[in-house]
Amino acid sequence: MYALRKVLLYIKHRLSATSIYGAHSPFLFELFNEVFNKPFLKEDRLAFETYRNSMLSDNHPILFEEHGAGNNQNRTMTIAEIAHKSSISLKKASLLINLTKFLKPASILEFGTSTGVSAKALRIAASEAQITTVEGCNELASYINHQWNDPKTAIVSSTFDRFLASPLAAEKKWDLVYIDGNHTYEATLLYYKTIKEMHSHNNTCIVLDDIYWSKGMTSAWKKIISDDSNTLTLDLFF
């Protein structure tokens, strides 16, 4: 039933979507060319795949804690199993890298570190940016932090709610925010509202992954795009 619903939603999305030729805004036209229509550079793809493949072949076991939507059951999993379940695709990586290069953020916040695959895409695109990435599973955050050992990347072990209420987030504003975790209606709207009101500026870009993952996520997305104070909202389906 879920797969059928997603197919129907995708068909509806394609029928109503606008191509680059319908983009009358010069900014949006540039965004199409520099982000959506730009190929995945060979060196970027190689760097991304090298890291992702290292995670997909890592059999180190950890006690994995789930937070948010799902079963929320703690169980032992290998890094490879987690990577297979949560890693972004090459298409998403290309989009995320191109978008980050286009925006040139100095500060990036990610919700949902997992095995660091998305964070790697962000780092490839913004080598000098300060990246803060938040992971709810303590053992996983600790392991990935050890693998990275990057002074410009802070891998924080915390739930997203606790992080936003912590001194680490106090008065902090980010240029780019990537949210990929806790796919529930209530949580998504809470993170969006808190980040927009307290941790963003006029040019902050918020990327929400999996907006058609569930009815709750889709409802949250519809609520967000109805906020007239946003400068621009784009629905890329995934």
N, C-alpha and C positions, 0 to 999 in steps of 0.2 A: 504493500500500500504506500509506503514512504517513497519507494523508487518511482512508482507511477505518478505520485503527487509532484515529485521534483521534475519529472519529464514534462508534465503539463505546465508547470510554472515556467520552465525554461522556454517552452514553445511560446507561451504568452509573452515572456520577456523579449524574445527575438522579434516577435510581431510588432512590438511597441517601441523597440530600441531605435535610437538615432545613430546614423553613420557619421563619419567625419564631415561629409558634405552637408549635414544638417547643423553643424556647429558654427554658429554665426559669431560667437565671441572669439576674438583673436587669441585670448588666453587659452580657451578650450581647444581651439584649432592647434595651437602649439603643444598642448598637453597630449592630444591624439598622436601627433607626429613624433614627439620625443619620448612618449611612454608606451602607448598602446601599439603603435605601428613600428616601433623600433626593434630590430632583431636583437636576440640574445648574443652579446659579444662573446667570442670564443674564449677569451681569457677569463671572463666573468663566469661563464658556464663551467669551465674546467675547475676553477677555484671552488665553486659551489658544489659540483658533483663530487669532487675529491673529499670534501668535508662530509657531505651527506652519505657517501658510500662508506666512510669510516664509521659512521654511526650505525648504518644498516648492517655492518659486519661485527659490531661490538657485542660480545656475549657476556659482558659484565652484568651480574644480577643486582637488582636493588629492590627494596620494598617500596612499591609504587603506591602513592596516596592519590586518590581522585577527589577533586573538588568540583562543585557545580553540577551541570547536567550530566546524567549518566547514572551508573550504579553506585558510585561513591564507596566502593569496596577496596580495601587495601589488599594488595596481592604482590607476590614476587614476580618480577618481569625482567627480561634482559633489556639493555639499551637498544639492541637491534629490534626487539619486539615493539618497544615504544616508538622508535623511529619509523618503523613500518606503518604504525597506526597514525602518527601525527605529523610526519614530515610533509611540507608543502611540495607541490609538483614543480616540474621545470617551468611550466607555463606561469604559475604563480610567482616563482622565484624571479623569472625574467621581468614580470610586471612590477614586482616589489623593488627590484634593483633599479629599473629604469625610472620608476616614480621617485625613489630616494635620490638618485642622481639629479633629477629634474628639480627637486625641491631644495637640495643642498642644505639639509638640516644640520645644525650644530649640536642639537640635543634630541635624543630619541628615547621614547618609552615603549616597551613591549610588554604586553600581558600574555603570558603563556610561553615560557622559554622552551619547555619540553627538552629535546636533545640539542637545542641551539641551532637548528637548521635554518629557521627564519632569521634568527639573529645573525647568522653567518651571511645571509643575503644582504642584510642591512649594513653589516660591516664592510662587505665587498664594495658596496655603493658609497659608503661614507667612511673612509679610512680614518678621518680625524675627529669624527663625531663622538660625543659622550653618550654611550648607550646604557640605559638602565632596563634590565629585563627581569621580570618577576615570575617566579615559579612556585606553585603551591606545594610541591613534593620536596621535602627537605633533602632526602638522600640524592634525588636527581639533581637538584640545584647545586649541591656540594660537589657531585661528580663532574658535572659540566663545567663548573667554575674551575676545578682542578685541570680539566682538559684545556680550557681556554688560556688561563693565566694572562689575561689582557688587562692592563691598568686602566684602559679607557672604557672598559665594559664592567658594569656592576651587575652581577647576577644575584638577585635578592630572593631569599627563601621566605615566602610569605603568601598568604592569600591576598587577592587583589584588594579586598575591602580593608584589611589591616594595613596594607601598604599605603593606601590613599589617606588613611588616618594617622600615619606615622610621621615622625620628624623628617624622614628621608624625602617625603613628598611636600612638606610644608613650604609654601610660597614658591614652589618650583613650577616653571612653565616650560613645556616641551614644544619643539617645532613639528615633530612627527610622532604620532601615537598609533601603534599597531595592536589591536585587540583581537586575540585568538584564544579564547578560553571562557569557561563558565557560560555556556550558550543557553542562558535562560532569559526570559523577557525582563524580569525584574532586575537581574544583575546587569544586563546590557544597558538598560536605561539609566541605572544608577551610575555606572562607570562613565557613560557618555555625559550625563548631566554634571557630575563632579569634575571631570576633566575639562569640560567646556567652561564651566563657571569659575573654576579655581586654578586650572593648570594650563590654560591656553592663551594665545594672543591672537591678533587679527589674522595672521597667516598660518596658524596651526592647521595641520591636516590630520584628520582622524580616519584610520582605515579599520573597518569592521569586517572580519572574515566570517564566512559561513552564514550569510544573512538569510539563506533559504534552508538552513540546516533543520529547522523545526518551525512549527506554526508560531511558537513564542518568539523565535528570532525574527521571523518575517514581520510579526506584529510590532516588535521593537523597532525594526528598520523603518516601517511605515510611519511610526510615531516620530522618529528622528527626522525624516525628510519633510515632515509637516512643520518643522520648526523654521519659521520664516527668517529667523535671525542668522541662519547659515548663509554664507556667501554662495556656495555651490555644493550640490550633492549629486553624486554619480552612482548609478546602480550597474555594476558589472556582472551581476548575477552571483558569481562566486566570491 
